[in-house]
Amino acid sequence: MKIRHVVIAGAALAFGPAAFATEAPQAAADCASLQAKFDQHAAAATAEQLSQAKAARDEGEKLCAEGKTAEGAAKLQDAISQISQPSQQPSS
């Protein structure tokens, strides 16, 4: 019975890191694509929208660089939504 556990644990250790390794490049690609998407939307954004969204973009970029890709992607998505919203200018 103990030998079976050792074999299963050994297999998990051998193949476990490979399963996680396939997710990391995808998340890094998501960060890069979200950064590019932000840059595309930034061209059409107002200065006010950019000033508000820049902090979220910078934080997302930092998190992605630290390997916290899920949190970084969420921050980048937040930044994109901030500059994608129509500006709220008072009508006269």
Buried (B, 14 or more C-beta within 10 A) or exposed (E): EEEEEEEEEEEEEEEEEEEEEEEEEEBBEBBEEBBEBBEEBBEEBEEEBBEBBBEBBEBBBEBBEEEBBEBBBBBBBBBBEBBBEEEEEEEE
